[in-house]
C-alpha cells in the first residue's frame, strides 16, 4: 500500500525530547479538511494539536518514485516533500512549488518532477528532518 503522506513530529515525553518520522498507517489520520488525528495500538482516535507536539510537519507523497529498485522498493522509493534526492553529484530538496513537486537547480530554476518521462537519475538519500547533515556536506 502506498502512503499518501507521512508526518515528522517532535515531542517531549517525561522531560525527554523525542523525534519520529511516522507513516499515517502507524499513528496519524488526515481528513480532507486538513485536520490531523492521532491513534495508536488499542487506543481511541483523538485530535492532534500543536500543544501535543513541539513540531508537526505533514509531507505529502509526490506521486513519483526514485530509481531504487530493490526487494524493499520494487517500484522505487516513494518521493515525498522535504526528501533529499541525489542527482548525480548534487543533492536537492523536494518542494511543492507552483502546483507541482520538484526542486530548484543550481541557478534557481524550478524543475518539476511531473515534466520528466522517468526519474532514473534521482535517488532518495534522506530527508531534511532526519538527515540535515546531507545538505551541509555539499
C-alpha positions in Angstrom: 0.0 0.0 0.0 1.3 3.5 -0.8 1.4 6.1 1.8 -0.1 9.4 0.7 1.6 11.3 3.5 3.9 11.0 6.4 4.4 13.1 9.5 7.6 14.3 11.1 7.0 15.0 14.8 9.0 16.3 17.7 7.6 15.9 21.2 8.6 15.9 24.8 7.7 12.9 27.0 8.6 12.7 30.7 11.1 15.5 30.2 12.9 13.9 27.3 12.8 15.2 23.7 11.9 12.7 21.1 11.6 12.8 17.3 9.9 10.4 14.9 9.0 10.0 11.2 5.7 8.2 11.3 3.7 7.0 8.3 -0.1 7.5 8.6 -0.7 3.8 8.9 1.2 3.9 12.2 -0.1 6.9 14.0 -1.9 9.5 12.0 -5.1 10.1 10.1 -5.6 13.2 8.0 -9.1 14.4 7.0 -10.0 16.1 3.7 -10.3 19.4 5.7 -6.7 19.1 6.9 -7.4 18.0 10.5 -4.8 15.7 11.8 -5.8 12.9 14.2 -3.6 10.5 16.1 -4.1 6.9 17.2 -2.0 4.1 18.5 -2.4 0.3 19.0 -5.5 -0.3 21.1 -6.1 3.5 21.6 -9.0 5.6 20.5 -8.6 8.2 17.8 -8.1 11.7 19.2 -7.4 15.1 17.7 -3.7 16.0 17.5 -2.8 19.6 18.2 0.4 21.6 18.2 0.1 21.5 22.0 0.6 17.7 22.0 3.8 18.0 19.9 6.6 20.5 19.7 6.6 20.3 15.9 4.4 18.6 13.3 5.3 18.6 9.6 3.0 16.8 7.1 4.8 15.7 4.0 2.7 14.6 1.1 3.7 11.9 -1.5 4.6 13.4 -4.8 3.2 10.6 -6.9 6.6 9.7 -8.2 9.3 7.1 -7.2 13.0 7.3 -7.4 15.4 4.8 -9.2 15.9 2.5 -6.3 14.8 -0.9 -7.4 15.2 -3.3 -4.5 13.2 -6.0 -2.8 12.0 -3.4 -0.3 11.3 -0.9 -3.2 10.4 -2.9 -6.3 8.9 0.2 -8.0 11.4 2.6 -6.5 11.2 4.5 -3.2 8.4 7.0 -2.9 9.4 10.6 -3.1 7.8 13.0 -0.5 8.1 16.7 0.1 11.2 17.5 2.2 13.1 14.4 0.8 16.7 14.9 -0.1 17.4 13.4 -3.5 20.8 12.8 -5.2 21.0 13.9 -8.8 24.5 12.9 -9.9 27.0 14.5 -7.5 24.4 17.1 -6.3 21.7 16.8 -3.6 18.4 18.7 -3.8 15.4 19.1 -1.6 11.9 18.1 -2.9 9.5 21.0 -2.6 5.9 21.8 -3.6 6.0 24.9 -5.7 3.9 26.4 -8.5 1.4 23.5 -8.1 3.9 20.6 -8.5 6.6 18.7 -6.8 10.2 19.3 -7.8 13.4 21.0 -6.9 15.5 24.1 -7.8 18.7 23.7 -9.8 22.0 25.4 -9.0 20.8 28.7 -10.7 17.4 28.6 -9.0 15.4 27.4 -12.0 12.3 25.3 -10.9 12.4 21.7 -12.2 9.1 19.9 -11.7 9.2 16.1 -11.4 6.0 15.7 -13.4 7.8 17.1 -16.5 10.2 14.1 -16.6 9.5 11.0 -18.5 11.4 8.9 -16.0 13.2 9.7 -12.8 16.1 7.2 -13.2 18.5 10.0 -12.4 17.0 10.6 -8.9 17.7 8.6 -5.7 16.2 9.4 -2.3 19.1 9.6 0.2 17.2 11.1 3.2 15.0 13.9 4.3 15.6 17.4 5.8 14.3 16.4 9.2 16.3 13.3 9.9 19.3 13.9 7.8 20.1 17.7 7.6 23.8 16.9 7.5 23.4 15.6 4.0 22.9 19.1 2.8 25.8 20.5 4.8 28.2 18.1 3.2 27.9 19.8 -0.2 
